[in-house]
Amino acid sequence: MILEHIEGPWDVKNLSQEELKTLAAEIRQFLIEKISVTGGHLASNLGVVELTIALYLAFDLPKDKVIWDVGHQSYTHKILSGRREMFDELRQYGGMSGFPKRKESPYDSFDTGHSSTSISAGLGIAQGRDLLGEDYAVISVIGDGALTGGMAYEALNNAAHLKKNFIIVLNDNNMSISENVGGMSKYLSGLRSGVGYNELKRQVSETLLKIPVVGAGLVEKISRTKDSIKQLVIPGMLFENMGVTYLGPVDGHDIKAMVKTFKEARRMDHAVLVHVLTKKGKGYAPAEKNPSRFHGIDPFDIATGKSLKEKVYPTYTDVFSKEICQLAETEKRLVAVTAAMPDGTGLKAFAKRYPDRFFDVGIAEQHAVTSAAGMAAAGLKPVVAVYSSFLQRGFDQVLHDVCIQNLPVVFALDRAGLVGSDGETHQGIFDLSYLSCIPNMSIMAPKNLWELRQELEFAVCHYDGPIAIRYPRGQAYRGLKEFDASIEYGKGELLYEGSRIALLAVGSMVSTAEHVREKLKAAGFTCTLANGRFIKPVDYELADRLAENHELLVVLEENVLQGGYGLQIKAYVQEHYPKVQVLTIALPDAYVEHGNVSVLREELGIDSDSVIRTMRKAWAPLEDVMKAVESTKSECSEDAMMSAGQKNTEETARNGIIEEKEESK
């Protein structure tokens, strides 16, 4: 196999055209086999195999810098840069990231994970190169879906002023995570239909050059005119009108053609965009047929493409999906907004049922938030469904356009808390902090699936201001069903009453606190357990009730400590009840890398066993009791072992007597 001998760019450059085709096929097979075991981003990576090989042939990596937009299509890049052996631990805790990471390899020029950033980052690197007098190529690879993000156009606008080489590769597969929407998608469709442009230009140029005396002058004059031949063939001329030279479209699975075009782009002394057409999921029939499902996939059966992971039902996303459709039946002003994530956020069913009330704005979170603010100002009740980490991109719009006007926009924050294998850029561990600081914003978090329904109904039908509901990825918790008090604004919920220790938790950590309570109960401590429900406003009356009757108050949240719920409770209790010890259980002031969520919870100290260990260290009475319990258990265990040993000795002696009697017979 050729792939086994690829350790870096030099090995790729030594291959023949036929060997390069074989390498591409081997890489696809390798990716299918590995991702079927670990899970990961499959369809996007299968689509850029030849594109990545062409980049390695045309440029001198890692001296030349490639920036991958989003970065989930960088698997072939990781293989060709010598990381093939690391794929067995792809996206696992302590293993290789599924995204580019500068700390992982010198071939990774820039950390990415969110969309529409590569042109800005590449432009900045190119400007740094020029100011420092260095000489290397900078290539930003961006997908067509990412061009729905306004940041890409801000960068394109600035790139037009660059006086030295900067290459933008537009990877056009007509498919982002979900179906592309909007004017850019239609524009690119027009470009795809104009594939004969380059051939036409060549034929016209050759014909004109044959004209004696004036032919060459005509060709030069035409080439200087931006809206000449292209204007006849390609509608809009968007990129060239912005001052960025356009090359393409080029077949994204023709290595030779791409290398030729990349080298032509490298010779230009300004910004140039190379338009490459690829097929998402290429080489694996199930992914070609359903690229959206194979965008991010769990371990699967290669023969059928079916997931090997047991389907959990319902997830919090499923609960949200069903409830928003039911609410829309009676609440006619209810509309739903998403930023290119109708499947991931559970709005696909709503879109099908209420197409006129569904708005997918593309990968444009800022626009999603402000357009929702406009809808609210017009009298509608918009629900913006978005991943927690993606709403960070629209922070100013939440603050400036929604909350200053106190508009009734509901934010449904999916994937809140630890997300897992996608790592730092996707963990939803900051939302409580960045939303809590905004005046007029209210925040809720459900303890289980029934409470999510209650909170969504409250937010849509009974509250008239900005409000966020944050809930985690995965299976919805089905415990504590018997506790179903109606939602009252700003009020928490007392679940169990005990003594000495009180556990106050929000969202996903309520179930963790319940498990802590059960384990401590077995050791002789009957703890109080309360569900905060509202992170903002804080229920200080509940805090008073807990602080007045307990010695230790433990506050649990799946959010970073700084700016979170726990520190607000701690500050209040320490001011008003200085004798009460407050212990905050939260995530550290750090970015959390990729890994299984259960593993991450244990490593970060927010699983039930870790919480109990932390409590024992912080509060001496609990440590004393737990030690006594453990000592008693140890003594009982020793007595049991001695008894068992004595029994074995007696059995051995008895068997010996029997054997003696048998021998004597």
Secondary structure, DSSP 8 states (H G I E B T S, - for coil): --GGG--SHHHHHT--HHHHHHHHHHHHHHHHHHHHHH-B--HHHHHTHHHHHHHHHHS-TTTSEEEESSSTT-HHHHIIIIIGGGGGGTTSTTS--SS--TTT-TT--S---SSS-HHHHHHHHHHHHHHTT----EEEEEETGGGGSHHHHHHHHHHTT--S-EEEEEEE-S-SSS---SHHHHHHHHHHHTTTHHHHHHHHHHHHHTSTTTHHHHHHHHHH-TTSHHHHHSSS-HHHHTT-EEEEEEETT-HHHHHHHHHHHHT-SSEEEEEEE--TTTT-HHHHH-TTTTTSB-SB-TTT--B-S---SSBHHHHHHHHHHHHHHH-TTEEEEESS-TTTTT-HHHHHH-GGGEEE--S-HHHHHHHHHHHHHTT-EEEEEEEHHHHGGGHHHIIIIIITTT---EEEEES-B---TT-TTT-B-SHHHHHHTSTT-EEE--SSHHHHHHHHHHHHHS--S-EEEE--SSB-----TT------TT--EEEE--SEEEEEE-TTHHHHHHHHHHHHHHTT---EEEE--EEES--HHHHHHHHHTEEEEEEEEEEESTTSHHHHHHHHHHHH-TTSEEEEEEE-SS---SS-HHHHHHHHT-SHHHHHHHHHHH-HHHHHHHHHHHHHHHHHHHHHHHHHHHHHHHHHHHHHHHHHHHHH-
